[in-house]
Amino acid sequence: MYGKIFVYILVSILVIWSLDSININAIFKKNRVIQAQLFYFFLGLSLIYLITNFIMDLYTSIKIF
């Protein structure tokens, strides 16, 4: 349980760091700041969830063998 929390924290830091390199303002229309922030937030959450579950599934599948 504590291992999964640690992986979530580590992946969160890496995802936020990597999303910082995207110029999100160039993608969205002007005066759509809240929509862009909401998209950025959901994109970050989904990446954190997917990457953490991938790492944990990989760990458990390797641990069995």
Secondary structure, DSSP 8 states (H G I E B T S, - for coil): -HHHHHHHHHHHHHHHHHHTTS-GGGTS-TT-HHHHHHHHHHHHHHHHHHHHHHHHHHHHHHHH-
